Amino acid sequence: MMSLLPKQLARRLDDPHVRRLWQLTLGCCLVGIVAGFGAAAFNLMLDASREGFLGFLANYRPPSPGYEKNPFDFGTWVTDPGIVRWALLLVPALGGLISGLIVFTLAPEAEGDGTNAAIEAYHYHDGAVRPRVPLIKAIASAITIGAGGSAGREGPIAQIGSGFGSGLASILKMPPADRRVLMAAGMAAGVGAIFRAPLAGALYSAEVMYRKTDFEHEVLGPAFISSIVAYSVYGALFGFHPLFITPDYVFDAPMTLVPYLMLAGIVAVGAMLYVRFFYGVRHIMFHRFRRMPNHVKPMIGGLATGIVGFFLPEALATGYGVVQVCFESGVDALPDLSAMPSAAGLANLLPEGASTVLVTGLLLALIALGKICTTAFTVGSGGSGGVFGPAVAIGGSLGAATGLLCVYLFPNMPISPGAFALVGMAGFFAGAANTPVSTIVMVSEMTGNYNLLVPSMLVCLIAFALCRRFSLYELQLDSRLEAPTKLGGMANAILRGLTVEQALAVKGGGPASVVTIKADTALSEIVERYASSTQGCFPIVDAKDRLTGVIEANHIRRVVTETGMGELIIAHDIEVPAATVTPGDSLLAAVNEMVKFDRADLVVVDPNDDRRVVGALSRGDVVLAYNRLFSAASTPSA
C-alpha cells in the first residue's frame, strides 16, 4: 500500500485540474507579495508627493488618520507659519497638469477612477491590463492626490494590483478565465493591504463587479489568498493596526435605531448627489468639451478644486483627518474641529454667540459638500485617483453632522456623533457604489470596531436600496446574467436542462406534423412540398416509412435550377445521411450534433427505433425553445 502511494500521488498531481489549482494558488501568493510591496511603495510615493506639493509649497499639512504619520518633512519656502492660500489655489492645477500629461500620453486607461477600469478589463478584456498601467497609475495618482486633488487610494491600488495579477497571468500563459481571476485577486490584494482590511478587500473585488446583490464567486477563494499575503507584507512594513483610531463605541440601545434611520436617509441623498454631480462634471469635460485636449482637462479640474480649497482646505486631499478628529472627540463628547483651518472663519460669519453644536455641524456639512465638489472636479475631469477615500470623508462628515442634529433632537438618547460618523462612512459608500456587504466589513476593519455592525447593516442596506439607480462605477453590470464571460456557460447550462421533446412541444411539432418524403418522390414534387412547408429538412423514408436519409433546403436549391430534370431526379438521388437525435436528448446535445455534422436541421427519431421519424428540429426551433422556456422560468409567479 505504501509503495503505491507515491504513484497515486504522482498521478494525482499530474491531473490537469490539480495542476491548475496549484498554479492559481501560487499565482495568488505571488500577486499578494507584489501587491503588498506595491501598496507600500505607492503609500510612500503619496506621502512624499503630499509633503512636497501641499507641505512645502502651500505650508498645509492635512491631519492624518490614526496611526499613519507622514515620514517626510521637506519644510517650507515661506517664513509665515500660516497656510499659503494662493498656493492652495494653484497647486492642485499643477498636479492635474502633470498627471494629465503623463496619463494621456502614456496610458489613457489610467485616467480617472481605477476601479472602473479594472471592472472593464475583467468583463470585456479577459482581465488583460497593459504592463505599463500599474506604474503610470501609481505615479499619476500620487501626484494628483499629493497636490491636493480630492481622490482616494482604492482606485489606484485596485488598478495597480489588478495590473500585477494580469501581468503575471500573461507571463505564465494562463487561459483568459484564470487571468481574470488573478486580476481580481490583485485588486483584492491591493485594497486589502493599503486599507488594512484583508477580508473586505477580498469581498470588495467580488462584489464591486455587479450593481445588484451579486458576487463573482469564483474569485473569492483566490482573492482571500492574495489579500492575506498582501496584508501580511504591508503589515510587516507599517504595522498591524487599523487605519483609524476609534473609541470603544457600542450599540446597546435599540431605540437609537430611529436616529440611525434618519442617518440612512441623509447619506442616501448625499450619495445620489455625489454620483450625479460626479458624472455631470465628467459629461461636461469629456462630451461637451470634446475639442479640448484631454491632457489639460485634469488641470482645469485641479483649478476648480483649488478654488474650493482656497476657502475650504479641508475639502482637499483624502480628508481622512476630519473623520479622525470626529473619532478622537470621545464617545460622548462633541467633535472638536476648532483646530481646522476653516473653523474660525465660519464662526466669524455666524451670529455672535452661536453654539458650538451649530458651528461644528455646519462645518461638517460644508466639508461634505465641498468634498463632493472637489472629488467631481478632480476625478471627473480625468485626474487619476479613487472615489472610495473621498466617500469615506463625505460619509463620515455627514454622519457626524447628523449625529449632532440627533443629539439636539433626541436629548435623552445615548447618541455619539463619532459613532454616527463611523456608520455614515459605511452607509454613504454602500449607497454610492452598490457594495453593502464589503463596505460594512471594510469600515469595521478600517476602524477596528465591530460593535456597530447592527446600525451599520441597517444604514447600509437602506442606503443601498434607495440608491439602486445610481452607481459610482458605471461599468458595473446588473448581475452575473449580463456578464459577457458568463453567457457561454449559462447558455450551455440552460440548453443542457432543456430537451428536444420540450423544443418540439414549444413549436407544436411531432409525428403528426413532420413532413416526410418517400425515397422515390420526383424532384418536382419535392420542390412543391418545400415551397408549401416551413420545415427546414425533409426526412426520406422507404415504403415502410423507415428513415433512409434526409434532404435539406440547400440540397434542393442546388439542383432546382437544372431544367428538364424534375421527373428524372428522385429523393433518393439527392438524400444524405441524416443527423439524428431522440426526444430525450438535451438541446445542448442537439446543438453539438448540428456543429459536428455542419447541419442546420436534425431528424428526431424514436429512442427505441432509430429509423422511425417522430419530428424535425432546426436551429430556429432551438432558439425559440431557449427563449420561451427560459423566459417562463425566470418570470416570477404572481
N, C-alpha and C positions, 0 to 999 in steps of 0.2 A: 504493500500500500504506500509506504514511504517512498519507494523507488519510483512509483508512478506520479508522485506529487510534482516534481519538477516539470515533467512532461505536461501534466494537466495545467500547471501554472503557465508554462510557455505557450500552450495552445490558447489559454485564456487571454494572455497578454497580446497574442497575435490577432485576436478578434478585432476587426476594424472599429467596432463601437467602443471597445475598451481603449484602443489607441487614441480615438478621437477624444474620449473623456480625459485621458491623461494629458493630451496635448492642450486641450482647452483649460484644464486646471493649471498646468504650468504657465500657460499664456497669461491667465488671470493673475498669477503671482508676480510675473514679470511686469505686467501692466501696473499692478499695485505698487511695486517698488519704484518704477519710473515716475508714476503719478505722484507718489509721496514726495520724492525728491523734487519733482516739477512744481508741486504746490508750495514747497518750502522756498524754492528759488523764486517763484512768482511773488510770494509774500515779501521776500526781501527786496525784490525789484520795486514792488509797490511802495514799501516803506521808504526806500531811497528816493524814489520819484516824488513822493508826497513831501518829504523833508526838503528836497531841492526846490520844487515849484512853490508850494504853499509856505513852507517854513522859511527858506532863505529869501525868496523874492517878495512874499507878502507878509512875512512875520506872523503867520497864523498857523497854529498847530491844533487841529481839532482834537478833542478828547478821544481817547482810545477805549475800546470795550474791555472791561475786566482785566485779565492778566496781560493782554497784549500791550507792549510798550515798544515804541519805535527805537531801534538800536542806533539810528543815525542822528547826528546833530551837526549840521553844517553852519550853524549860527545864522546871522542875517546881515544884510548890507546896510541896514539903517540903524541909527542910534536911538531913535524913538522907540520905546517899548510897545507902543500901540500897533494895531493892525494897519497895514498899508492898504487902505480901501481901494485906491485906484488900481493896485496890483491885483486885488481880487476880481476887479472888473475885466482885466486883460489876460491874466494867466490862464483861465480856462479856454479862452480863444486860442492862445498859443499852443496849449496842449492839444486842442482839437485840430489845429492846422498840422502839427507834426504827425499826429495819429492818422489823420485823413490821407496825408501824402504817403505814409508807409503802407497803410492798408490798401487803398485803391490803386496803388502802383504795383504792389507785390502779391496781394491775396485779397481780392474784393469780398470773398465769402467770410472774411474775418470781421466785417463791419457789424456794428450794432450788437445785439444780444447774441451770445454764442450758443445759447440753448436752442434757439430756433434753428440755427444752422446744423446743430447735432441731430435734432429731430428730423430735419430734411434729409440729411445723409443717411439716417437709419431707414427711413421709409422709402426713399426714392433712389438712393445711390448705392444700395447694398452695403452701407456702412463705410464707403470709400471716402477718405479725407486726404487731401493733398499733404504731403510730408511737411511742407513749409508752413502750413496753417498754425500749428501749435506755437511755434516760435514767434511768428508775426503777431498772433493774437496776444501772447504774453507781453511783448514789448509795447504794442499799441494800447492795450488795456492799462498797463502800468503807467503809461504817460497820461492817458485820458483821466484816470481816477486820481493819480498823483497831482495833476494840475488843478484839481478841484471839481472835475466832472462828477455829476451825481450818478454813479453807477456802482454795481456790486461785483463781487468776486466770483459768484456762482456761474455766471455766463461764460466768462473767460476760462475758468478752470474746467468747466464742463466741456468746452470745445478743445481745450488743451489735452485733457485726459482722454477724450474720445479720439483725438488725433493720434495719441500714443497707441491706443488699442488698435485702431485701424491700420497704422503703420506696421505694427508687429504682426498682425494677421496677414498683411500683404507680403512681408518678408518670409513668413512661414508657409506662404502659398495656401492659406486656408480657403475653403469654399465661402461663397458670399454669406451663407447663413451663419457660419462661425465668425466671420468678420464683423457682422452686425452685433453679435453677442459680445465680442471683445471690445467693440467700440462703445457699447452701452456700459460694459464693465469699467472701461476707462473713465467714462463720465461719472459713474458711481464712486470710483476711487478718488478722483479729484475733489468732488463735492464733499465726500465723507471726510477727507483729510483736512481741507482748508477750513471747514466749519466745525471740525472736531465732532462730527456726527456720523459715525460709520454705518449705523443701522439706517438712518434717514437717507444717507447718500445712496444706499442700495435700493431702498424703496422709491426714492425720487426718480432714479434712472428708469425704473419700470413703470411708474405712474405717469410721468410727465409726457409720455408718448401719446396719451389719449385724453380727450376732453371729458368724456364721461367716466363713471367709476369702473374703469377697466385697467388691467395691468398687463404688461408684457412678461408673462410668466416665465418664459424660457431664459430670461436674462437674470432672474432673481438669484439663483444659486451662484453663477459666476460673479455677479455684482457683489454678493456678500464676501466672497473670497478676496476680490481685488480691493474692496473697501476696507476690509480688516487689515490687509497688508499695508495699504497706503496710510491708514490712520496710525498704524504702529510705527512706520517710518517717520511720519510727520511728528508724532508724539515724542519719539526718541530725540528729535532735534529741538522741539519747542516746549515739551512738557505735556503731560496727560491731564489736562484740565479743560473745563468748558470755556466757551468763548466769552460769556458774560459771568459776572459775579452777582448772584441774587440772594436775597434773604430767604429764609425758610417759609415761603408762602404756603398756606394750607387752605383747603376747601373743607370747611366744617359747618357751614350754614347754608342749607338748601335754599333758604329764602333769597340768597344773593343771586340765584339763577335768574331772577326777574331783572335786575340791572344788567346782568350779562346778556340777556335777550336784547336789551337796548343797545349794548355794545355790538351785537351781531348785526343789527340793522345799520348802525353807523359805519362799521367797517365795510359792509357790503356796498353801501352808497359810495364810500371812498374808493373802493376797488373798481367800481364801474367808472367813476370819474377818471381814475388813474389809467385804465385801459383806453377809454375813449379819447382822452387828451393825448396819450402817448401815440396812438395810431393816427390821430388828427394831425399832429406835428409831422409824423412820418409821411403821411399822404401829401402834405404841403411841400415837404422837402424833396420827395422823390417822384412826385407826379406833376405838381403844378410848376415846380422849378426844374423841369427836365433839362433845359438848355444850360443850366449852371453846372459846371464840372463837379462831380461827386467829391473830388479831392478837397474842396473848400467848404463843403456843407457842414462837416463837423466843426469847423472854425466858427461858422455862423451860429451853430447850436451852442458852442462854447461861449460865444459873446453874449447870447441871451441868458445862458446860465450865470455868467459873470455879473450881468445886470441885477439878477435876483440876489446873487451872493453879495453884491455891494451893500445891499440893505439888510440882508439876512444871511450872514455867513454860515449859520447852522444848516442851511439848505445845500451846502456844498459837500463833496466827497461822499463817503458812505453814510454818515450820520449815525453810526453806532454809538458814539459818545453820548448823544442826547438820551438814548434809551438807557444807557448805563447809569446816567445821572438819576433817572427815574427809579432805577433799582436801588441805588445807593442811599436813597432817602429813607429806607427802612420800611417796615411792614405797615406801620400806622401813620408815619409822617408824610407830609405833602412833598412832592418833588421840589427840590431846591435848585432852580435854574438861574439863580441870581448871578452866577459867575459867567453865564452865557453872554456872548458879545451883544446880543440884541435885547437883553432883559432890561437894562437901564433905559435904553431908548424907548422901548414900548411903555415902560412905566411913566415916562415923562409925557407921552402922548395921551395917557388916560387921565381922568379927573383926579385931582389930589385926594389922597386917602383911599384910593382903590385897593380892594383887598388883595392879599397875596394869591388867593384862590383864583380871582379873576385874571390877574396878570399872568400867572402861571398857565392857566387854562388857555388864554388867548395866544400866548407864546407857543404852546404846544400845537394848537390848531394852525397857527401861521407856519410853523415848521413843517407840518404835514402837507399843507397846501403848497408851500414853497418847494418841498421835495418832489411833489407830483410834477410841478412845472419844470424844475431843473433836470429831472430824470428824462422827461419827454424831450427836452431840448438837447440833452447830452446824447442819449442813446438813439432817440428817434431821428436825429439828424445824421446818423451813421457813425457816431462815436463808438469806440469799442468798449464794451462793459456789460455787466449783467443787470437784471432788473429785480433780482431777489433781495440784494442788500438794501437798496432804497425802500423796497416794500417793507422790510423789517423796521426801518426807521419810521416810515409813514404809519404803519400799523401800531408800532409802539407809542408814537406820539398821540395818535387818535385814541388809543386805548387809555393812556394816562389822562388825557383831557376828558374822556368820557368818565373815567373813574372819579375825577374831581367834581364833575357835574353830579354824579350819583351820590357822592359824599354830601352834597348840598341837598339833593332831592330825597335821599333816604338816610337821614342823620342817625337813625337807630340801628342801622345795619353795619356789620363789620366789613367795611369796604376799604381796600388798599389800592390807591392809584397805580402803584407799581405792579400789583397782580393784574390789574386791567391792562397795563402796558404789555405784559407777557402774553396774555391771552389775545390781545389785539394784534400783536405780531403774527400769531398763527392764523387768526381769522382773516386778516387782510390778505395775506398771500394765498391762503386756501381759496378765497373767492376770486382773486385776480388771476391765478394760474390754474385753477381747477385741479388742485392736488391736495385734497383734505387730509389723506392718511399720512403721507410723507411729511407734510408740513407740521402736523401735530407732533410727530416724533422729532422732526428737525428742531423745532423751537425748544422742546423738552431737553434734547441733548445739548443744544447751544447754551442753555441756561443752567443745565444740571439740576433742573427742578421738574419732578414728575408729579408733584402734589396737586397741580391744577389741571390734570387730564380731563376731569369731568366738565368744567366750564369750557376748556379748550375744545373738547369734542363737540359740545353744544354749539359754540360760536362758529367753529369751522364748518360744520355741516349746514347750518342755516345760511352762512355766507356763501357756501358752495352752491346751495340750492337757489339762492336769489341771483347769483351771478352766472348761471349756466350759459347765457347767451354771450358772455364776454370771456375773453382769454388773452393774457399777455403773450401767449405762444400761438400765433396764428396758424402755424403749420401742424398743430396737434390735430389728429384725426378723432372723429367722434368715438370710435371703438375699433376693436380688432376686426370687425366685419368689413371695415373700409380699408384695411391695411393692404397695400399692393402686394406685399410679401406674403400675405396670408391667403390671397384669393385662390391661388392654385391649390393649396392644401385644403381649404374649406370646400372648394368645388369638388375635389376628389372625395372628401368625406360625405358630402351630400349625395353625390352620384352613387357612392358605394351603398348608401342607405335606401336608394330607390331601385325598383326592379323594372324589368321590361314589361311585365304584366301591368304595373301601375301606369307606365307610359302609354300602353295600348288602351287602357281604360280612360285616360285623360283625353285621348284623341278619338275615342269611340271605335277603336279597331279591334278585330277579332276574326275568327274563322269565317263568319258570315259576310264580312265586309272586304276581306282581302281579295284582290283580283288575280287569278292565276291564268296561265295560258298553256294550252296543250302544245306539246312539242312539235306537232305537225301544222300549227297555225301559220297561215301565209303572212308575209311582211305587211301587206296592205291592211289586213285585219288588225295586226298588232299596232299599226300606226293609228287606226281609228280608235282603238281602245286607249292608246296613250293620249290622244287628243281629248278624250272624254273623261279621263281619270286624273285625279290629283296624286296618284300613287307614284313614288319615285322609282320603284323597281317592280318587275313582274316575275314572280316565281314560275318556272317552267316545270310542268308536271307531265307524266306519261298517261296512258289510257286508264291506269288505276289510281290516278291523282297522287302519284308518288313523285317527290321532288327529284328533278334531274339537274337543274341548274337555275340560272337567273339571267334576265335581260334588264340592263339599266338604261336610263334615258340616253346616255351618251352613246350606247351601242346602237340605239335606234337612229339617232341623229347622224351617225357616221355612214349609215347605208341608205337613209331615206332619200338622199339626193340622187341616188343611182336610178336612172329612168328605165322603165320597162322591166324592173326586177321584182315587182310587187308579188307576182304569183310564183316566182322561181325560188325566192328565199323564204325559208320557213324558220320558225322559232329555234329549232334545234341547231340551225346553221350558225346562229349568232349568240347563242347562250354561252355563259361562262360558269365555272363552278360557283356555287352560292356560298356566301359567308353567313353562317347561321348563329343564332342564339336561342335560348329557351326562355319561356316566360319568367322563370325563377331567377335567371341571371340578373346581376346588378347592371345598372346603366353604365357604371364605370367599366365593367367588363365589355359591354356593348361598344362603348367608345373606343376601348383598346382594340377590339376586333375591327372597327372601322379604320383605325390608324394602321393596324397590322396589314390589312388587305387592300388599303387605299380605296375603300368603298364609302359611298355616301349613304348607302342603304343596306340593311340586313334583312334576311328572311328569318322569321320566328317559327321554330318547329316545336313539335311535341317533345317534352323531355324523355318520353319513353319510346319515341319513334322519330328519329332524326330525318325522316323523309316525309313526314306528314306536316303540311304547312298549316300554321294557325294564325299567321299575321305577317306584317311587314313593318319594319322600323327604320325611320330616316333620321338624319341629324336634326332636322327641324322638330321631329317628334321628341327627341331627347331634350332639346332646348325648351319646348313647350311644357313638358312634364317637369323639368327642373324649375322653371319659373312659377308654374301654378302650384306645385306641391310645396315648394319652399316658401312661397308667399302665404299659403294656407297654414303652414306650420309655424311661421313667425308672426302671424296676426293674433293678438291676444283675444281670448274669448270674452264675450260680454258678461 
